[in-house]
Amino acid sequence: MTSTRLRGRVLLARIGVVALMLLRLTAIAARARVARRADYPDVVAGALVDGIERLGGAYIKFGQLLATRPDIVGMRLSDQLARLQDSVAPMPVEEALAVLDQAPAQLPAEARAAVEAGPVASGSIACVYRCQPAGEAAIALKIRRPSAVRTVLADTAIMRRSARGLSWLPPFWSSPIVTIVDQLSTAIEAQLDLSQERVMLHMLAGALTDEPDIIVPRPIDRFCGDDLLAMNFLEDLDRDGFAQAAPRQRQHGITTLVRGLYRLIFEHGFIHVDLHQGNAYLLSSGKVALLDVGFAHLLSEFARDRFTQFFGGMVNGHGHSCADIVLSTTSSTGRGRNPDRFRREVVELVEESAEQDVAHFSVPKFAVQLFRIQQRNGYYADPEMTFPLLCLIALEGTVNKFAPEMDFQIEAAPYIMANLL
């Protein structure tokens, strides 16, 4: 049997699993509605999250992102989705032990006991175990799920094929949906390579060297491989750290997180796409721990420069300069191109957004409006801009939840100006 036929069977099987899960969710929702259960919303939300967890792969990744935006999905669903961030059902012990047996270097003797004790965190791609070698600092062992490769690659293949199909429909003629989905799929697939995450973790730590209040775990290179990432273990990680902190400490922690991420974006073009509450922690010391850069992206110099200029113009309400920048990053679809209307609508959107207060501005809403302007005027922007937007969507959700009075756009101003100068 050829590899192509094998891949085809895997894709068909995956599509079947997804279809059956959708039918199951529909049936659960219908039964709860017919029974007029008072807890109908909770039943549906719980069934949806259970379904996402069972599907695994890329579906969990999207669930994690949605959990950061209770303003979009509602607090009830957001709370349920949050467990997908670091509390997914762990892989069988024997599978994790098999990965240890293939480690590139001799691991501490305590590694097997750590795996047998169970993970301290469990995500869609890997589980993390706390290993305590005798007389040494604790080590975090991040072990990739053996099933993740097959599942994620099937999901991204389905995503790519779906995008190609949608691109033939009129609503998507003026959008780079194929390129956007391809870039996102490539970034999702990169999470499968823990040796690549080790490289990105070194880059993240280097970029934040001058941020003393942000802690990044350091890889222990000799133990690392394609399916195993060893790091120094960070103690005191509590996902309720931001929620339970005193107001002043919480404000300082959010400010530290926001400024650190802006430095990454505008100075280094480093985009931490996976910015949910399971990857950003407020420690009791007041410092912020930033973890897991498997789902990350490095902007090209052109994209970083244009995004910096556009964000600066947006913060200051300079609609005309924003329109010029957007045009410099766009390509024409050749259908219904209208540059004058495009420029006018971008100017109106930026100027209206600049007048909105913190409570009413929304990155997702702004992004959707900008996309629609491009679509109806025959242009589309550089697909690479999707990555910083995803990062800011998650960041804005965190800010809205824990520091709603913060104008997180204004916080970007010093980093934007430093790079523009």
Phi, psi and omega in degrees: 000132183284160179296329179295317178295324177297315180297321179298319179293321178297317180295316179298319179296320180293318178298320178297318179298315180296316180297316179296322179294320178296319177296320180295316180297319179299319180294318179298315180297319181295316180297318181294323180289316180299320180284354180053044181292135180294332181266028182308312180300321179292322179298314182293316180298315180297318179294322179296314181293319176300319179295317178298318180297319180293325178292321179065204177056220184293337181296321178296323180299317179291325176297322179297319179294316180298330180297338181280353186235073176297338178292340180260313185262352182093149184295323182299310181288323179300316180298320180289320179295335184300332181289345176286348184285326179204014183230035175288151178306128185288163175287158176303146182302319184296329178291317178294321179295325178297324177293319178300321182296338180260011182301145183291342179220162180293116180280161176304149183301334183282355184297317181295320178296325179296317179293318181295334178284344179102157183284154173270343176206146184218118181244193184286330184259324188209166173243150181244132183239146179263115180253128182243090177294146181300125175073010181231170178291150180294149180241139172264125178250110178263115186244126181287138175292128178303326182283346186295323183300308182298316185292312183294317180295325176294317181296315182291327175297318178295319178299316181295316180294322178296319180297319179296323177293316181295330183297342178274351181273144183308319181298342184249007179299323184261033178222147179273049188299325180295315181292318180299311181295323179295316180294318178296319180297319178298319179293321178294318179295329181298337179295340181287339182262097182288341174291326175290322177297325176301316179297315181295327179293320174298318180295318179298313180298320179295321181292334183253020181304323183272012177250088186295341182266006176243127181250131178236130179296142181262131179294148172256093195303323187294338181265353190275152177206190181295329182240016179215126177237118178255134181220165170291137184279130178266118179280171172068027177274117181226117184295345176264013183302314179294317184294324186266352182289155174297149185309317182293319179292322178297315180299317179296319180295316179295318178299317178299315180297312182299312182294323178297318181290324176295322176299317179299315184290305191277331180267323188245349183065024181264117184250113173274099186283333189266053190267068175253178188291345176278357181238358178225118186236142169264120182274163180296338178285349183095351178277164180248132175259129181243121188238171165055092178247031176296320179261083183220167182211141175258117180291147170294160180299322179297312182295319179299315181297313182291321179294321178298314180295318181295315181296322177298317178295323180294316180300322183267000179071024180273081186298320183293319178292324177297320179297319178298318182293316180298317179298326181288344181254356185265160171240151179272139177276346183082001181242116174063032182295130181219084185297325182293313178293323177303311181297315182298318183288325176295317178301314180298317181297314182294315182293322176295319181294323181294334181276347182282145176279176185302322186292338187251344178281141180219124178299313179302317180296317179299315182297319179295317180296319179295320178298318181293323177298315178298316185297314184280352179248008172080028178229160167215144185278170177303120182301339181296338179295346179299323186293309177297329178295318178298319178298314182290329177297315178291319180297316180298323177298318178295316179297314180300327183282319189249342179213064188297342180276351183284134172268092189288346173289316181297327179300337181281342189306312182299324181285325176295312182296320180301320182280327177291324179286000000 
